Amino acid sequence: MPTTINTNLGTIQIEPAVLAQIAGVSAMESYGIVGMASKNAADGIFQLLRFENLSKGIEVDVDETSINIKLHVILEYGVRISTVGENIIDRVRFNVEQMTGLTVDNVEILVEGIRMD
């Protein structure tokens, strides 16, 4: 369901896929994140997504009054998970709100894996 913004010039509709793309690019700007994760339904195995498929690891729930974003991420080994998670949440919330003018109610980070070099 697209989000609708009414202005004096007309109506703007923003699809959840656009919000997911903004959230994905914003998250990837954060230190310590390797990428988004997509779960293979058949195997239950998480796969690292490439930059062009970031939105597959992101769930956006939009209703009339709220936007909730859930990101499935893979982090680098050795980073402090809580600090990286907080940085991702702050960056995603800030960028989505700045670019759309909408208010993000909740950003949830699900760490699906750690990548070791």
Buried (B, 14 or more C-beta within 10 A) or exposed (E): EEBEEEEEEEEEEBEBEBBBBBBBBBBBEBEBBBBBBBBEEEEEEBBBBEEEBBBBBBBBBBEEEEBBBBBBBBBBEEBEEEEBBEBBBEBBBEBBBEEBEBEBEEBEBEBBBEEEE
